[in-house]
Amino acid sequence: MFKKKYMTMSDQLFVETIVKALVNKPEAVSVERTVDEMGVLLTLKVDSEDTGQIIGRSGQTIQAIRTLLRIVGAKNNARVNLKLYQPEGSERPYRKETRDDKATNVNDMDDFKI
């Protein structure tokens, strides 16, 4: 009986273990699992400061987790999807301009004059 329950929850434990190893606040990691006719949906919740680490550059980290999760799901004959939960209004603001001089032409910059 234990083995059957573990097999149905292995995808959730898998994601939770990987994500806790990646983030700065592992105590804030939670994974909710729902099953419907489309398959298994895992909703990942992390601290707002750790969201960028989970997404990774150009989404590479979360895509890698999804790829590994697809393999775990295939082993258990299930279709597994991962969704990163982001509450309303939590989108990161665009990067602000850090330079005071907004020269658009190299000839306008004093450092590059010969």
ChimeraX attribute file (.defattr): number of C-alpha atoms within 10 A of each C-alpha:
attribute: neighborCount
match mode: 1-to-1
recipient: residues
	/A:1	5
	/A:2	6
	/A:3	8
	/A:4	9
	/A:5	9
	/A:6	12
	/A:7	13
	/A:8	14
	/A:9	12
	/A:10	16
	/A:11	25
	/A:12	23
	/A:13	14
	/A:14	14
	/A:15	21
	/A:16	18
	/A:17	13
	/A:18	11
	/A:19	24
	/A:20	16
	/A:21	10
	/A:22	13
	/A:23	19
	/A:24	14
	/A:25	15
	/A:26	16
	/A:27	10
	/A:28	13
	/A:29	17
	/A:30	18
	/A:31	20
	/A:32	13
	/A:33	16
	/A:34	9
	/A:35	11
	/A:36	7
	/A:37	6
	/A:38	10
	/A:39	14
	/A:40	19
	/A:41	18
	/A:42	22
	/A:43	18
	/A:44	20
	/A:45	20
	/A:46	22
	/A:47	16
	/A:48	16
	/A:49	11
	/A:50	18
	/A:51	16
	/A:52	15
	/A:53	16
	/A:54	20
	/A:55	16
	/A:56	13
	/A:57	10
	/A:58	8
	/A:59	12
	/A:60	12
	/A:61	16
	/A:62	20
	/A:63	15
	/A:64	13
	/A:65	17
	/A:66	17
	/A:67	15
	/A:68	15
	/A:69	22
	/A:70	18
	/A:71	15
	/A:72	17
	/A:73	19
	/A:74	12
	/A:75	11
	/A:76	14
	/A:77	10
	/A:78	16
	/A:79	18
	/A:80	23
	/A:81	18
	/A:82	22
	/A:83	14
	/A:84	15
	/A:85	14
	/A:86	15
	/A:87	9
	/A:88	6
	/A:89	7
	/A:90	8
	/A:91	9
	/A:92	9
	/A:93	7
	/A:94	6
	/A:95	6
	/A:96	6
	/A:97	8
	/A:98	7
	/A:99	7
	/A:100	6
	/A:101	9
	/A:102	10
	/A:103	11
	/A:104	8
	/A:105	7
	/A:106	10
	/A:107	11
	/A:108	12
	/A:109	12
	/A:110	9
	/A:111	8
	/A:112	8
	/A:113	8
	/A:114	5
